[in-house]
């Protein structure tokens, strides 16, 4: 695992520099602004610092983990051993262990980053056989607790077990559990991959963005939030269309948002009307199309939607986003994902993160479908309650860390 920082004027430029040096396989771990220093710092343009990771055998991760071990060693020595006969209930000791995980997750990334700024050096520790045996026991307990935490966050047993098995393959005997935590943290970030939001058409010109999904997931509101982001923040030319002719309220809701944003709005019923919209809005940056939120088991409606989506394949660049609720049961999400996969390849948007305490379905669907995540929403406010998917924040939650 290679972890490295890149500083540039913009986040995009820093990521491009990272890819140029390390390759396209890099994963963004963290993005933060860098404060300029000096007497005339306020005159300088702000800079962005991007930390990236590359899954590759490297001595840097070993050095970073060694640093973690030395920093957290004192807290390790203070942890009490729990009696093996203690029943699996929410005891004070277990609550202490959960708190310890949260503390380590809160400090893990900063510790890794701090190590990158220090010269690499060999660090050897001599331990007695008794100490090694105790460390192995602590590591086993810690790994078991992480596995339980993932399951409590509704990560599917299959994927939780796969992650634990992969970590066991690279962990060495008697390894400190902080090393295991670092490995799991990085492995899960890499499994999520980088977020794939809406980008401009590669060859310039207009781009069509279709939003599909079942009823009741907040699709129309999500479109309004994204349209506002491009229209207000990025000053792009956006047009809104709806093919949802089944619910008058949905069309009127999107029309209201269009009026507020001062962008064109149109209801479309046929493929010919999409082609007419392409002609009328040919100098726009984005056309965003809302679709009917019907049952994913309705074959006729699925065929109609498939025809609409693929009617523009040979004319303009387009992409499809499947909008799902984070509160939906995993079994139902699988059925929905399979059904819509028959229509087109898609990216994933998860809504209603504010209405659930578990985020396991984000990882479950990412691994089940192979589709990248683009955005998440966490409220009804337009345009505020939406953000690019953040793998670091999500993994931290899945492992028991704080927001």
Secondary structure, 3 states (H helix, E strand, C coil): CEEEEEEECCHHHHHHHHHHHHCCCCEEEEEEEECCCCCCHHHCCCEEEEEEEECCCCHHHHHHHHHHHHHHHHHHHHCCCCCCCCCCCCCHHHHHHHHHHHHHHHHHHHHHHHHHCCCCCCCCCCCCHHHHHHHHHHHHHHHHHHHHHHHHCCCCHHHHHHHHHHHHHHCCCCCCHHHHHHHHHHHHHHHHCCCCCCCCCCCCCCEEEEEECCCCCCHHHHHHHHHHHHHHHCCCCEEEEECCCCCHHHHHHHHHHHHHHCCCEEECCCHHHHHHHHHHCCCCCEEEEECCCCCCCCHHHHHHHHHHHHCCCCCCEEEEEEEEECCCCHHHHHHHHHHHHCCCCCEEEEECHHHCCCCHHHHHHHHHHCCCEEEEECCCCCCCCEEECCHHHHHHHHCCCCC
